[in-house]
C-alpha cells in the first residue's frame, strides 16, 4: 500500500510540475504545431523535408528489388530515414494529448470527493487515449511505413507502399482531393452500388448467352471482368462477344457506362466547386495574417467602392467582406481582397485575425444590418483600440448605431445636402472642396504623425515653417492633455486644435493635419520619417 501511495504521489507531483513548466509547454506546442498546424511557417519546411525523405527511401527500396544497393545507402535508409520516421511517429503520439492533465483531473476529483486516487482508472484512460491515435488511419500508415527499413525480412518490403501513403500527410493538394471525395461519399457509394449491380447483371447475362459459344468466357469471373471493362468504356478487346445477343448487351452496357461516367464527373465537379469557395476563403485569411494594419470593410456598397478606390491608391491594406456573391465577385474583379462571409457569425469572426485589423468600416445600405455587425464585432473583439466607422442611411438611426458601438457614424444624405448647399451659396468654395476630395488638381488633405526624435518632435508650432514646404496647417490632434483648451473639440483619442497657437508644443504620437499638393505632402512625410532614423 505504501508503494502504491508513493507511486501516486510521484505521478501527481510530476503532473503538476509539467503543468506549470513553461519550457515544457512551449516545446510541446512547438512540436504540435510542427506536426498539425498548416499555418505554422516551420511546418512547410518540415513537410518538404519529410516529402524528400519519403521519395529517397522509396527509390532505394525499389532499386533494391533487382539490384545490389550500396552499403552506404542501406545504412542511410535504415539508420537515418527509418529513425526519422520512428521519431516522427513517437512525437505525434506524444503531442496527441496531455497525459499529465488526466492525472491532475483524477487527483482533483479524488480530493474533492474524498476518495482514493484511482491509479488503474488513470492508466486505462491514458492507454485508451493513446490507442485512439494509434488506430487512426494516418498513424497506421506511419507505423507500417517504418517496417520496410528492416531489410533482413524481405517480406516487409511490400509495405513500401505505405511510405508513399505518407506523402498524404505532407501534400495539401492530395489531402484536399481526398477531402472533396469524402464529402461526397454518400453519392459515390450510391454510384458504386449501381455500377456493381449493373456489372453483375451484365456479367451473368453474357455468361448465359456465350458460355458455350465463346471460348474466351470460361467461367463467371471472365464474364464479370468483361462486363466491368465494357461499362468503364475501356474496351481492352481481349474478350469480345460472338453472338447477336451478346453484342446487343454490349451496346446497352456502353450506354450505361457513359451515363455512370457522366454522373461521377458531375458529382466530383460539384464537390470541387463547393470546395473552391472554402479554399478562396482560406487563401484570403492567410493573406490577412501576412499583412499589417488592415482595414476591414463590411459590405461592398457604393460608398465602400469609393473608399476601396481611395485605399488602393494609398496602398493601404484592406479586406472586403460581404455575404452576396455578386458583390464579392465585383470587388474581386477590381483586384481587391474579398471574402464571402457573415460578420454576425462568431465562427466567421474567429477565422479573421483581428490583431492585424485596426479599423472596421460597416458600410451596408441597411442600418439594422450595420447595427448587428457592430454589436457582433464589439462582443467578439472587446479591445477599445479598434475603431469602427459605420454608415447610417437614415439620420434617425445615428444614436442607435452609436449605442451599438460605432466610434464614428457617417450619413451620406447629410453630407450630400451640405455639399449641395455649399455649391449654391459658395460655388468657389465648393470647387475647392471638390478639388481636394477628388484630387483633381493634385491637392490633398492628409495626416502626418509626429514620430519620436523626428524634426517635429518637441517643436513649437511657430518654429515650423510650413510655407517653406508649401503646406497649410489645418490643425493638430494632441494625444495628451494640454492647458490650451480653447479652439478645440474633444475626440475619443485626444483634442483637436483648429488653427493651433504658435506656442503649442508637438510631441511623439500627435497628428498634424495639413493641406497641399500631394508631392509637397509626400516629401514632408519623407523628411519626418527620415529624420527619426
N, C-alpha and C positions, 0 to 999 in steps of 0.2 A: 504493500500500500504506500509506503514511504517513497519507493522508487517511482510509482505512478504519479504521486504528488510532485516529485522533483521534476519529472518529465513535463508535466502540465505547467509548472512554474517557469521552467526554462522556455517552453514554447510560447507562453503568454508574454514573457519578458522580451523574447526575441521579436515577437509580432509587434509589440508596441515600439520597440527600437526601430524596426523597419518603417513603421507607420509615421514616425517622427523624424526619420532621417531624410533630409532634403537631397543629399547627394544620391541616395538610392532611388528616390522618386524621379530625379532628373535623368538618371541613367536609364531607368525603365521606360520613362516617357520617350526618351530619345530612340530606344530600340523599337518601341511600339510604333512610333511614327515612321521609323525607317522601314518597318515591315508592312504597315497598313495605311498610312496617310498619303494619298496620292498628291496632295497639295504641298507636301514637305519637299524642300529643294534637294535634300540629300537622297531621298528615295529614288529620284530619277537616276542619279549616279549609281546607286546600289542595283537598281533594276537592270541598267545597261551592263554592269559588271557581271551579274548573275546570268543574264542572257548570253553574254560572250562565253562564260564558263560552260554553260549547257551545250552550246554549239561545239565547243572544243571537245568536251567529253564524249558527245555522241559521235563526232568524227573519228576519235581514237577507237571507240568501241566497234564502230562499223568497219574501220580499216583492219581491225584485229581479227575479223571473222575469217579472212582468207590470206592474211599477210602476217608476217612476224613484226610486232611492234618493238621499237627501240626501248630498251630497259628504262631509259630516262623518261620517256613518255609514259610508260606504265607507272613509274613512281610518281610522276606529276599527277596522273589521273587518280591514283589511289591515295597518296599522302596529302595532296593539296586539294584537288577538286572534290573528292568524296568527303574529305574532312570539312571543307567549307559547307557542303550540303548538310552534313551532320550537325554542324554548329548552327546553321540557319534553322534546322528543324527544332533543335533544343531551345533556341531563342524564341521561336514562335510559340512553342509550348509554354515557355516561361511567361511571356507577356500576355498570354491569352486571358489570364485572370490573376487576381491577387490572393495568394494563399493566406497571407497574414490577416487580411480582412475577415476571412472565415473564422480564424482562431479568435480574433478580437470580438466578433459578433457573438460567438458561443460563450466567451468569457463574460461579456456584459449581460447576456440573457441569464446565465447561471448565477451571476452575482445579484441581479435584480430579483430573480425568483427564489433565491436562497437555496438552490440545488447544487449538486455536484457537477463539476465540469465533465462533459461527456466527450472523452477522448476518441472513442470509437465512432461517434457521430461526425466529429471533425474530420477524421481520416477518410471516412466514407464520402463525405461531401467534397473533400479535396480530390479524391480519385474520380468521382463522378464528373466533376468539372473538367479535369484534365482529359478524361475519357471522351467527354463531349467534343473536345478539339481533335483528339486522336482519330476518332471515327469519321470526321468530316472529310469530304472528297479530296480537297487540296492537301490535307495532312497525310492521307493515304498515299497520294501521288508522291509527296515529298519523301515518305518513308521507303516506298518501293524504288524510288529513283536512286537511293543510296546503295541498293543491293548489287547493281552491275559492277561496282568498284571492286567487289570481292572476286578476283579472277580465277582462283582455284576451282570454283564451281561454275563451269561454263553455262549451266542451265540458267544462272542468274542473269545472263546477258540478254535474255529475252525481255527483261524489264527495262532495257534501254529506251523502249517506247515511252516509259513514264518520265524519263528525263526530258523528252520532247514535250510531254504534257506540262512539265514545269514552266515552259515558256508562257503558258496561260497566265501565270502569276505576274509576269513582267511585261506583258504586251497588252496594253489597254484596249487597242482596237479589236483584238480577238475576244477579249472579255466582253466588250460592247456587243459584238456579234452574237456571242452565246447568250448574253442577257436579253437581247432582242428576241431570239428564238424561244427563250424560256418564258418570256411574257406572252407568247402565242402558243404555248404548249397545248392548250385545250384544242384550239383549231387544228394544230398539226397532228394531234392524237386522233381526232376525228378523221382527218385525211388519211392517216396511216391505216386505220381500221377499214376505210373504204377501199384503199388500194389493196390491202391484204385480202379482203373479201372477193374483189373482182379478180385478183391474181389467182386465188384458189379455184374459183368457179371456172375461169378461163382454162386453167391447167387441167381441171377434171374433165371438161367438155372435150378439149383437144385429145386427151388420153382416150376417151371413149371413141372418138372419130378415127384416130390414126394409130392406135396401139398395135393393130395387126397389119397396117399397110405402110407405116413409116419406120424404117429400120433405125432411125436416129432417136426415136422415142421408145426406149426400152422399159421405162418404169414411170411412176407418177412424179418422181422428183424431176426427171427430164422434162415432163410436161409443164410443171410449175415453173421451172427455170425458163422455159421458152415463153411462158405467159408473162413473167416479170420483165424479160428482155423486150418483149413486144410492147407492153404497156409503157415502159420507160422510153419508147421510140428509139432505142439504141440500135437494135437490129443487127446483131453480130453476123447472122447468116449461117451459123453452124447447124441450126435446126430450122427447117422450113417445112410448112405443111404441103402435103401431096394430094389431098382430097379437096373437092369443092367446098365441103362443109368447113374444113379447116381454114381455107382461105377466106371464107366469109367471116368466120370467127376472128381471124387476124385483122381484117378491116374494122370490125366492131371494137376490138381491143385497142387498136391505134387511135380511134376516135375518143375512147375513154381516156387513154393515156394523155392525149393533148389537153383534154379537159382537166385532168388531175394536175398536169404541169402548170396550166394557167391558174388554177385555184391556188396551188402552192406559191406561185410567183406573186399573186395578189396579196396573200397573207403576209409574206416576207416584206413586200414593198410597203404595205400599210404599217407594218411594225416599225420599219426604218423611218417612215415619215413621222410617226408619233415620237420616235426617239430623237429625231433631228432637232425638235424644239428644245428638248431637255439638254442635248449636247450644246446647242447655242447658248442656253442659259448658263451652263457650267463654264463655257468659254468667257462669257461676259463677267461672271463672278470672279474668275481667275484674273481677268484683266483689271478689275477693280482693285484686287489685292496688290497689284503691281503699281498702282497709282498713288499719288499723294495729293491731299487737299481736293477731294472730289465733291462736285455739286450733284445732288440727286434731284432730278426733275420728274415730278409725279404728274402724269397727264400731258400728252402731246397736243395741246390746244393751239390756236393761232398765236396766242401770246407766248406760249412755250416755244413755238417755232422761231419767232423773232429773237427770243432770248438765246436759243441754241446757236443761231447765226452769230450773235454777238460774242458768245463764249468761244465759238470756234475760231473767230478772228483773233481773239485774245489768247488763244492756245490754253484755255482753261479746261481742265479735265472735268467731264460731266457724263452722267448716265441718265438716259430717258427710260422711264418705267410707265407702262400703260397696260390695260387689260384687253385692249382692242387690237386685233391682228393687223387691221388695215393701217392704223396709226403707227404701230411698231414698224411695219413694212415701209411706210412713208419716211420715218426717221432713219431707218437703215439705208434706204436708197441714197439719202443725203450724206451718208458716211458717218452718222452718229452712232455711238454705242447705245443700243436699245435693247431692253429686256422686257419680255412679257411677264407680268405678274401683278398680284393684288396686294397693295401696300397694307391693306387692313388685315391681312392674314399673318399670323405670328410666324408660321413656318417660312414664309417668303422673306420676312424681315430678318430671320435668323441667317438666311443664306447671304445676306448683304454684310459687307464689312464696314460697320458704322464707325470704326476707329479712323477710317480714311475719309469719311464724309463730314464736311464742315458746315455745309448749308443745304437745306432742303427747300425746294420750290414746289408748292402744291398748286397746280395751275389747271385743274379741270374746269369745265363750264358748269359744274353742278356744285353749289355751295354745300349741300348735305354731304356729298362725297368728299369734298375738301375737309369738312369738319371731322368726318370719320377717319380720314387718313391722318390728320394731325393728332387726333386722340390716340390712334394706334401707335404712331411713331413716338409720342411722348410717353405712352405706357411702356413701350418696349425699351426706349432709349431715354433714361432718366437724367442724363448729363445735360446741364443747362448750357454748356458751351456750344452745342449745336443750335444754329439759327434756322427758324422756319419762316419762310416768306410765302404768304398764301394769297390767292386770288378770291375776291368777293364780287360775284356778279350782280349782287343787289346790296345797296347801302344798308338795308335793314339787318343784314346778316353780319356786319362787321364785328359787332360786340360778341356775337356767338362764336365766330371763328377765333377771335382773340381769346375768349374764355377756353376754347378748346386747346389752346397752347401756341398759337401763332405769335411770333415776335413782331412781324410787320404784315399789314394787310393792305393790298392794293386794289382799288376799284377802277377798272378801265373806263367805265362810263363817266366818272367824276373827272378823271384825267383828260378824257376827250373833251368834255364840256369846258374845262378850264382852257385848253388849247384853242378851242373854237372862239371862246370869249376874248382870249388874248389876240387872236388873229383879227377879230372885228375891231377891238378897241386900240390895239397897238400892233399893226401889221409888221413894222420893222423889228420890234422885239420878238414877234413870232418867228420871223425869218432867222433871227439869231439863234433862238431855241431850237428851231428845226435843223439848222446847220450843225449845231452841237450834237443833237441826238442822232442825226443820220450821218454825221461826219462828211457832209457834202463838200465842205471846204477844208477838210482835214483838221477841224477844230474839235477838241475833246475836253471833257471834264474828267479828271482822274484822281485817284487817291495815291498818296505816297507815304509809306510807313517810315517813321523815324527809326533807323537802325542804330544799335548801340555802337558808340565810337565812330559814328559817321560825321560828315560835315554839318549835319543838322542837330546832332545830339548835344544838348547843353547850350544851344544858341538861343538868343532872344530873337523875336520876330523882326525887330528893327535892324538886326545885324545881317539879315539875309537879303541880298539884292535880287529880288525876283525879276526886276526889269532886265537885269543882265542876262538872265536865262530865257527872256521873252515869255514870262509866265505871269498870270494874275492869280493872287491868293484869294480864295473864297472864304476859307475858314480852317479851323483846327479842331480836331476831336481829341480831347485830353482824356487819357486813360485814368489819370489820378485826379484827386480833388485839388481845386485851386481856390485862392482867395478872391479871384476875379470872377464874380458870379453874374456880372452884368453882361448883356448881349449874348446870353447863352440860352440853350434849351437842353433839357436833360434827355439823354439816350440811355438805353439799357446797359451800355458798357462805358459810360462816361458823360462828358459835357462837350457840346459843340459850340465853338465861338465863331459867330459871324464877324467878319472884318476885325480880327483879333487885335488887341493893343500891341504896341511895339515892345512893351516890357514883359510880354507873355513868353515864358521860357519853355522850349521844346525838350522833351525827354524821350528816351527809348520806349517805343510802343505807341507813341502818339501818331496820329494820322493827319496829314495836311491835305486839303482839297484844293487843287489848282486847275486853272483853265489855260489852254494854249494850243498851239499846233502840236500834232502828235509827235513830230520829230523833236520838238522842244521838251515835251513831257518825257519822252523815252530817254533823251540824252540826260536830263536831270536825274531820272531814276538810276541811270547807269553811274553817274557821278556819286550818288548817295551810296549805292551798293559797293562801288569800287573803293570809296574812302573808308569803309568799315573793315576792309581786309587787312 
